[in-house]
Amino acid sequence: MEKSIREECGVFAIYDPDGDCARSTYYGLYALQHRGQESCGIAVNNNRDITYYKSMGLVNDVFDNDTIEKLGGTMAVGHVRYSTTGESLRENAQPLVLRYVKGNIAIAHNGNLINKQELEDDLSKNGAIFQTTTDTEMIAYTIARHRLSCGSIEEAVADTVEHLIGAFSLVVMSPQKLIACRDPWGFKPLCMGRKGKAIVFSSETCALDTIGAEFVRDLEPGEIVVVKNGEIKIIDKYINTKPLSRCVFEYLYFARPDSILDGQPANESREIAGAILAEKFPADADVVIGVPDSGINAAMGFAKASGIPYGIGFVKNKYIGRSFIEPTQAMRENAVRIKLNVLKNTVYGKRVVMVDDSIVRGTTSKRIVALLRKFGATEVHVRSSAPPFISPCYFGIDVPSKDQLIATNRTVEEMCEMIGADSLAFLPLEDLARIMPKSVCGYCDGCFSGRYPIDTARYVKE
């Protein structure tokens, strides 16, 4: 199967004086598993001693009950990861735990720094020796360096933010404090919740729901929240210092449908996208189906707006993870059928609208269209609830290079012919604002428009 668009990671952190924070973090990471399936880890604080456990694999494969009980903790930070910056190696798993002259810290990070190389060069000149290939290590070393000349760990984090360019939602744990920080552009989500005496931070609200915590609010872009002994302190010096640039793909694809982003459920954004497609690109059809999982909500929105019945068109094999064994070319050709199978009674003899969350290379779309025809669909009209991908992402989304994107130097008609559909349409770029919560006044659509909120030319080469 074609490599799908992937988020870099998800973070979770908790302070709870009653302890057993590792277990809460385990459940939180389980809820965030969709944000990263290569590696995961949990670092905990017990009587000012930071210990951790992390490895490659899914949350339920890496951790068992004995490991969770041994970790315990009155504070914890956790992480699930895909690799965009840094290779897929065990040493790149997070949280990173750093021991230095002022003590130790644990850090977990969601996002991508575009000035990683500058930071690395500067740190190397001052004697730093790197154990990973991640930008998270650059952040940790920069915090440690600033901590040597300032009065507190939160001051060191605040001083570090000045040097970071790009996307970073951070959780940092010292022996006495838990710190959450969101970059001034607000690329990646980060929210705060409460459960009794416990204070929780998470990439998404679905993780708060999983542990029974109440959502308090989203962190403001540029905000730093410090927790010490249950007391909260806010550092606001970076709020309103950069243009707000929420990642639009969080609303279209990444966030779990039940997560609330800036006051709006993610599934609502996707249903609006589907309704826009029905309004702008209608089709004479008998049934609307969605490609699991992210295409389903958009398909429901299309069906409701168009009046065409919605049907369950696919059964997804939920026991197949991100990758599986494909020993022969013949099996690779059948990879789509291993993961998705068509419900024949939904599509046989019918004109079908198939809604997917996005079209990247087009190879999977081509195979799914062929499957629908094999199972008796007389017409297949494909609708994408995202605009065409035309550019890379520099802020934590693993978009393939331009030469691998189906939309590069092709018209919609040419793409339609490539995937074998009767018609093809994408969500118009100018309509992205309609899917965003009303509270959001700025977003990043660089992977669709080629326009970025930060001048990337200085830092990266395409």
N, C-alpha and C positions, 0 to 999 in steps of 0.2 A: 504494500500500500504506500501511497505517497506520504511523505513526511508532513504531518499537519503543523499548522501554526501553533507555537508553544509559548506559554508564559515562562518566565525564568523561575519564579518560586513564590512561596507564601511564608509569612512569619506569624508567630504567635508568642505571647508572653503573658505571664501572670505573677502577681504578688498575692499571697494568701497566708496570713499568719497562722492559720490552722494546719498548714502543711499539705503534703501529698500533691504538690504542684506538678510533678512529672506526670501523674495520671491525667490531670486536667489538660495538660499540654498534649499528651498522647491523643486524647479525644479531639482536641482542637485541630491538631495536624491531620487527623483522620478526615475531618470535615474539609480541610484544605488540600486534600490529596490531588484534586484535579489540577492544582497549580504547579505540581512537580512530582514526578514519579521515578526519578533517577536515584535520589538519595534523601535521607532525612536524619534528623538528630535532635537531641534535647540536652540542654545544659541546665544544671540546677545549683541553687545556693543552699547549703546546709551549714548554719553557724559560721557564715562568712567564708566557707570553703566551697569553691566552684568545681564541680565534677561534671562529666558529660559522657554521653554515649551516642555514637552516630555510625552509619554505615550506608552502603549502597542498597537500594531496594525500596519497596513500599513500606508504609508505616507498620502494618500488621505483620510484615515479614522481619523487620528489623527489631521490633520490641516485643518482648513477652512479659508476662505478669511479674516474674522474678526480677527482671531488669527494672521495670517501673517501680517496684517496691523498694529496691535498693537505692534508686535515685532519690525518691522522696522530694524534699525541697520546700522551702517557704517562698522561694522565687524561682522562676524558670523561664527560659527562652527556647523556642523550637523553630524548626525550619524544614520545609520540603523544597526540593530543588530539581529543576532542569538546568542544563548548562547552555548558556549563550556566551557569557564571558567566562573563560576557563573550561578546561576539558572535563569529561565525565570520568572523574577519578575519585577514589575514596578520600584522598587528602583534601579535595575541594568540597567535601560535604560540610555542611554547617549545622550548628553554630561553630564559629571559630572561637577558641579559647586561647587567650594571650596572657602570658605571665611576664611581668616586667617589674621594674624597681619599685613602683607604687602599689603593687599587688597583682591582681588579675582581673580580667574582664572577659565576658562572653558576648559575642555579637552575631546577629543574623540580619540578612539584608535582602530586600526585594527590589530589583531594578538593575540599572546598568549605567556606569559612569563613562562618559565619552572622553574624559581627560585622564583615564587610567594610566596611559603611558607616561604622561607628564608627572603624575604622582609617583609612579614606579621609578622613574629616572631620578627624581628629587630624593626619594627615600634611599635609593641605592647609593647615591653620592654621600649620604650620611651613615653608611655602613649597614643598612638593612639587608638581611638575608631572608629570602622568601621561601616559604614552605608550600605554597599553593600557586595556582595561576589565576586566581580570582581577584576582582576589584574589591571584594569585601576585605581582603587582607590589607589592601592599601588604606581603606578606611580605618581598620583597627590600629594599624601602625601610626597613622596620623593622629588618632585620638590619644594613643599612648605617648607620642612625642609632645603633644600639647599639654598633657597631664603633668609633665615634668616641670612646667613653668606656670601653672595656674592652680587655683585653690581647691578645685573640686572636679569630679568626673563630668558633671553636667556642663561646666565651663569649657572643659576640653572638647566635649561633643559640639558645643556651640561654636567654638573656634574652628573646629574641623569643617563644619558645614560651609564656611567661607571658601574652602578649597575644593569643594565637590561640585562638579558640573554634570548634570544628568539626572537620572531617576534614582531615588533612594528612599525607601521606607525602611527604617532601621528600628531594631530593638537591641538595647545594650544593657547588660547586667554587670554591676560591680558587686563587691561583697556586701554593700549596704543599700544600693539603689537600683531601681529599674527605670530605664529611660526609653521613651519612644520618640521617634523623630521622623517627620515627613518632609521631603524636599520642597523647596520654595515654589517650584512649578506645579507640584501636586500631581505628578504623572501617575503614581501608583496609589491605590487606596490604603488607608490605615484607620482603624476605628478603635474606640475605647468602650468598655463595658464594665458592669459591676455585678458581683454575686455575693451578697452579704458584705463581709469585710474585704473580699477579694477585689482586686482591680485588674482588668484584663485588656490586652491589646491584641488586635488581629487584623490580618489583611482583609478579611471579609466578615460580615455579620453572621454568616451561617455557622461559623465556629463558636461564636458567642451562644447561639441557640443550642448548639450541641451540648455545651456544658451547663446550660441553664442560667447563663448570665444575661442581664438586661443591657440592651444597647443604650449607651449614654450619648455619644456623638461621634462624628468623624473628626479626626485631627485636621486642623487647618493646614494648608500648604505652608511650609516653613516653621510650623509649630514644633516645639520640643516640650514633652511632658515628663516630669521627674517624679517618681514615687519613692518615698522613704518612710518606712514604718507606717504605711497607710495614709500618709499626708501627701498631697499633690501640689507640685510647684510648676508653673508655666513659664517658659522662656519664649517670648514672642518677637524677638528682634528681627526675624527673617520673614514674618508674615507680611503679605502685600508688598514684597520686594521684587517679585518676578511675575511675568504674565502667566495666568493660570492655564494649565495645559493638561487637563485630565486625559488619560489614554482612552480614546473612544472605543477601542477594541475590548476593553473591560465590559462595556455595556452590550456589545454585539456578541461576545463569544466567551471571554475568559471566566467572568464571575459566575458562580453557581446561580441558577435561576432564582433560588430563594434568598439570595443575598440582596441587601438594600444598599444601593450606591447613591450617596447624596440625596437621600430621601425617596428614591424611586427603586422598586424591585427590578432586578435585572431582566426578569421574564417580561415585564411590561415594556421595556425598551425594545426587546426583540419582537413582541407582538406589534408594536408601532411600526417597526421596520417592515414586517410582513404586510401590514395594512397599506403602507406607502407603495410597496411593490404592486399590490392589487390595484391601487389608484392609478399609478403611472404606467404599469405594464400588465393590463388585464389579459386573460387568456380564455378562450372557449374550451372549457374542460368539464369533466364529470366528477373529479375528485382532487383534493389537495393533500399531499403527503409531505412530511418533513424527514430529513435525514438526521437520525439520532446522533448526538443528543441535542446540540445547540440549534439545529434547524427546526425542531418541533414547535417551539413557541412562535417563531416567525411564520411557520406554516399555519398555525392556528389563527394568527392575525390576518394572514392572507385570506383564509377561508371565511372568517367572520366578515371581513370588508367586502369580499366578492360575492358572497352568498353561495359559493360552491361548497359542497359538503367536505368536511375534513375526514380523512381516514388514516388508520395506522397502516403504513405501507411497508414497514421494515420491522424485523425482529433482530435485535442486537444481541450477540453473544457476550454477555457481561462478564464471562470468566476469562476473556482474552485481555491482556494488559496492553501496554504501549507497544510491545514487540512480541513476536512469536517465531518459532522455527519455520523457515521456508527453504527446505533442502534442495528443491529442484526448481527449474524455470517454470514448469507447469504449475507447481504449487504457488509460486509467486504470482502467476497470472490469475489464480483463483483466490488471491488474498482477500479481496472484497467479500467474496461469498463466505469465507471463513468467519469474518467479523459481522457481516450483515446478510440477512436473507430476506427475500421479498415475500409478503403475504399475497399470494396469487389472487385470492378472492376479492382483495381490495382493488387490484389494478387490471385484472383480466378484462379485455374488451373495452377498456375505458381510455379516455383522454386524460392524462395525468399532469398536474402541476407539481413538480418536485422542488421543494424549497430547501436550500442548504445555507449554512451560516457563512460560507465563503468558498471561493474557488481559487486555489493556489497554483498548482502546476496543471491541473485539469485532468490528470491521469485517473484519479479516483472517480471524478465526475463521469468520465467517459465509460468506465466500467460499470458504474451504477446505472447509467442510462441504458447500456446494453443489457444489463440484468432485467430492468423493467420491461424492455421490449421482449426479452426471452420469456418472461412470465405473462405476456399477453397484452401489455399496454399498447394501444394503437397510436398514441401520440405522447410525447414527453416534452413538456415545457419547463425549462429549468429557470429558477429564480434564486439569486444570491442576495441574502440580507445584508451583505457588505458590499461596498464599492470594489472595483478591481484593484488588486495589489499592483502597484507600479514601482515602488521604491522600498529600500531596506528600512528597518527600524533600528535606531541606535539606543533605545531606552528600555530594552529588556524583553522584546518580542523576537522570537527566532524566525524571522522571515527569510526565505531562500534568496539567493542572489538574483539580480534582475534577469539574467539570462535563463533562469529556470522558471520565471513567472509567466503564466500563460498570457497575461494581459500585455506583456512587453511587446511593443511594435505590432500588435494585432488589433483588428477591429472586432466589435462584438459579433458581427456576422462570421468572421473567420474563427473565432473561439467557439461559436455555436456549431459550426461544421466540424471542428476538431473533436468535440465531445459527443457528437452525433445526436444532438437535440433538435426538436422541431422549432423551438425558439429559446432565446436566452436573454436575460436582463439582469442588471445589477442595481442595487440601491444607489440612486444618484448621490454624488458627493455633496451637492448643495442641500440635500435633505437630511444629512447627518445631524444637524442641529435639532431636528424634530424629535429624534429619539432620546436626546439628552434631558436630564431633569431640569426643571425651570430654574433651579438654584445654581446651575453650572453656567458660568459666563465665559468659559474658555476651555478649549480642548485641543488635543494633538491628533491630527489625521495624516501625519507625514507619510505613512506607508501607503496611503491612498492618493495623496495630493503631491508628494514630493516637497512639501513645505513644512519646515520644522520650527518650533518655538525657540530653538537655540541654533546659532550659526555653527553647523557641524563641520564646515570645511577645514577649520583650523585643527580639528582633533582627529578626524577619521578620513580614511580613503575608501572609496567605493570599490 
